[in-house]
Amino acid sequence: MYYTVRRETKAELSIKHSKFIAFCASVSDPDEADLFVKRIKKEYSDATHAPYAYVLGERGDKTRASDDGEPSGTSGAPILEAIKGEGVTNTVVVVVRYFGGIKLGTGGLTRAYADSALSALRANEKDEYEKCAVLSIASDYASASTLQNRLFANSGVLLDVVYVDGAVLTVGIPIEKESAFLSAVADATSGKAVITRLEERYCRMK
């Protein structure tokens, strides 16, 4: 199981006349993260600096951080720690800074970038992803509602449903609940449902 942010968010802080604008978004790989960073840098090309960091992978073990010209360790690292501290992965944060004429010092910069990143992260919501078996279940139309109830009772998610000569449900069920769910399906349909295991992948649960 892992968590990621749901959408793109923005937060602004003003500290001793310097403006910090933080952007946070969900990304799936380094290329998508880099494209997001490039977009923000292009939109705010007049900014003094635009440090960033991202965390990727189901275990959050793929990371990158950049100070973008700020003193080493004062911006990219605190942004990265903010992401980790919120317990999310597949997440990128860029903090654009407009210098206000007053130097903040290394400690002040570190706090400013950390606080800015946290503001954008906490303005977001989290989505939960869990390793699931993706199943296709073909049954008669009358059983479709009962099957959905059994699915939700086993913490599953409905990915798709098609009604043509009956019902075909595509569902995601947490791996540890798969056996119990299959028994529930067999019971609900007197063993008549046709079940095809399509794949295992992470599904958004909530």
C-alpha positions in Angstrom: 0.0 0.0 0.0 1.1 3.5 -0.7 -0.3 7.1 -0.7 0.1 9.9 -3.3 -1.4 13.3 -3.7 -4.7 13.6 -5.6 -4.3 16.7 -7.6 -2.2 19.8 -8.4 -2.1 22.3 -5.6 -0.4 25.7 -5.0 0.5 27.6 -1.9 2.2 31.0 -1.4 4.3 32.3 1.5 5.9 35.7 2.0 9.0 35.8 4.3 10.9 39.0 4.8 9.7 40.3 1.4 10.7 37.2 -0.5 7.8 35.3 -2.1 7.7 31.6 -2.1 5.2 29.8 -4.4 5.0 26.1 -4.0 3.4 23.6 -6.5 2.6 20.0 -5.7 1.4 17.3 -8.1 1.1 13.6 -8.6 3.4 12.0 -11.1 4.1 8.4 -12.1 7.7 8.5 -13.4 10.8 10.7 -13.7 9.9 11.9 -17.1 6.5 13.2 -15.9 8.1 14.8 -12.9 10.7 16.5 -15.0 8.0 17.8 -17.4 6.1 19.3 -14.4 9.3 21.0 -13.2 10.0 22.4 -16.6 6.5 23.7 -17.0 6.6 25.6 -13.7 10.0 27.0 -14.5 8.8 28.2 -17.9 5.7 29.8 -16.4 7.8 31.5 -13.7 10.9 32.2 -15.8 11.5 35.5 -14.0 11.8 33.9 -10.6 15.1 34.0 -8.8 15.2 30.2 -8.1 12.9 27.2 -8.5 14.3 24.3 -6.4 12.3 21.0 -6.5 12.2 17.4 -5.3 10.2 14.3 -6.0 9.7 10.9 -4.6 8.7 7.9 -6.8 7.9 4.2 -6.5 5.6 2.1 -4.3 8.3 2.1 -1.6 9.2 5.8 -2.1 12.8 4.7 -2.8 13.4 6.7 -6.0 14.1 10.4 -5.2 15.7 13.4 -6.7 16.3 17.0 -5.4 17.7 20.1 -6.8 18.7 23.4 -5.1 18.6 25.3 -8.5 21.3 27.7 -7.5 20.4 28.2 -3.8 23.1 27.3 -1.3 23.7 23.6 -1.1 21.2 21.7 1.1 19.0 24.7 1.8 16.1 24.0 -0.6 16.0 20.7 -2.5 16.7 18.6 0.6 14.1 20.3 2.8 11.5 20.0 0.0 12.4 16.3 -0.3 12.1 15.8 3.5 8.7 17.5 3.5 7.4 15.0 0.9 8.7 12.1 2.8 7.3 13.4 6.1 3.8 13.6 4.6 4.1 9.9 3.8 3.4 10.2 0.1 5.2 8.9 -3.0 4.8 9.6 -6.8 4.8 13.2 -5.8 6.7 16.2 -7.0 7.0 19.7 -5.4 8.5 22.8 -7.0 9.0 26.0 -5.0 9.5 29.2 -6.9 11.3 32.0 -5.1 11.3 35.7 -5.8 14.1 37.4 -3.8 12.8 40.3 -1.7 16.2 41.9 -1.0 16.7 40.6 2.5 19.0 37.5 2.9 17.4 34.8 5.0 20.6 32.8 5.8 20.9 29.1 5.4 18.6 28.3 8.4 16.0 30.7 7.2 16.1 29.4 3.7 15.8 25.8 4.9 12.7 26.6 7.0 11.1 28.7 4.2 11.4 26.0 1.6 10.2 23.3 4.0 7.3 25.4 5.1 6.4 26.2 1.5 6.5 22.6 0.4 4.4 21.5 3.4 1.8 24.2 2.7 1.3 22.9 -0.9 1.3 19.2 0.3 -1.2 19.9 3.1 -3.5 21.8 0.7 -3.9 18.5 -1.2 -5.7 15.2 -0.4 -4.2 11.8 -0.4 -5.2 8.8 -2.5 -4.6 5.3 -1.2 -3.3 2.6 -3.6 -3.2 -1.1 -2.8 -1.9 -4.1 -4.6 -5.0 -5.8 -6.2 -6.0 -8.7 -8.3 -7.9 -7.3 -11.3 -10.8 -9.7 -12.2 -13.4 -9.8 -14.9 -16.7 -11.3 -13.7 -19.4 -12.3 -16.2 -22.8 -13.0 -14.7 -26.5 -12.6 -15.3 -28.0 -9.1 -15.0 -29.9 -9.9 -11.8 -26.7 -10.8 -9.9 -24.8 -7.6 -10.7 -26.0 -5.6 -7.7 -25.3 -8.5 -5.3 -21.8 -8.9 -6.7 -21.1 -5.2 -6.2 -22.2 -5.5 -2.6 -19.9 -8.5 -2.1 -17.1 -6.5 -3.7 -17.5 -3.5 -1.4 -17.8 -5.8 1.6 -14.3 -7.1 0.7 -12.8 -3.7 0.3 -12.7 -3.9 -3.5 -13.2 -1.3 -6.1 -15.4 -1.4 -9.2 -13.3 -0.4 -12.2 -15.9 -0.9 -15.0 -19.2 -2.5 -15.7 -20.8 -3.4 -19.0 -24.4 -4.6 -19.5 -24.7 -6.7 -22.7 -26.5 -10.0 -22.4 -25.9 -9.9 -18.7 -23.3 -8.0 -16.8 -19.5 -8.0 -17.0 -17.8 -6.4 -14.0 -14.1 -5.4 -13.9 -13.0 -5.2 -10.3 -9.9 -4.7 -8.2 -9.7 -6.7 -5.0 -6.9 -6.5 -2.5 -4.7 -9.6 -2.8 -5.4 -10.8 0.7 -9.1 -10.6 0.2 -9.2 -12.4 -3.2 -10.0 -15.9 -1.9 -12.8 -14.7 0.3 -14.2 -12.6 -2.5 -14.1 -15.5 -5.0 -16.0 -17.6 -2.5 -18.6 -14.8 -2.0 -19.0 -14.6 -5.8 -19.5 -18.3 -6.2 -22.1 -18.3 -3.3 -24.0 -15.3 -4.8 -24.2 -16.8 -8.3 -24.4 -20.5 -7.4 -21.1 -21.0 -9.1 -22.4 -19.7 -12.5 -20.2 -16.5 -12.8 -17.3 -16.7 -15.2 -14.3 -15.2 -13.6 -11.1 -14.2 -15.4 -8.0 -13.0 -13.5 -6.6 -10.3 -15.7 -3.6 -9.0 -13.8 -2.1 -7.7 -10.6 -1.6 -4.0 -10.2 -2.0 -1.1 -7.8 -5.6 0.2 -7.6 -6.7 3.5 -6.1 -8.8 2.5 -3.1 -9.9 6.0 -1.8 
